[in-house]
């Protein structure tokens, strides 16, 4: 993690400004470096699944904390009264309703296996924790079959709709 934060501080001058990866990019690059090193050099030993899960969650929490710290300073100044309530309600609806709709359509209309559907819904929310718990609940790795498709499709849709939301907000 320290390596990632150090890599994130490196900036390259381009004309009148500097370009860098930032903390999140540095953490991502160091994670890729360490994982590729560990896969090629087997002297690291075997890492138990529980330890890998903790490191995965710790990395995600660290990333979210860095983004929150960077955005939080100006966000509190802008959120006041009715605007904050509208944002909270919109965020609650946008993050709660889609998984239920996805589950209902997948289960009732497409007749998808519930275990695979659990992984797909978890993937569409871009979080591996629910898929891991679903796999533990059913005693099988079947929920992981649906995870990558939901993750990939939601990543593309988040990017596209995020761009349209940015364009429409101006």
Buried (B, 14 or more C-beta within 10 A) or exposed (E): BEBBBEBBEEEEEEEEEEEEBBBBBBBBBBBEEBEEEEEEEEEEEEEEEEEEEEBBBEBBEBBEEBEEEEEEEEEEEEEEEEEEEEEEEEEEEEEEEBBEEBBEEBBEEEEBBEBBBBBBBBBBBEBBEBBBEBBEEBEEBBBBBBBEBBBEEBEEEEEEEEEEEEEEEE
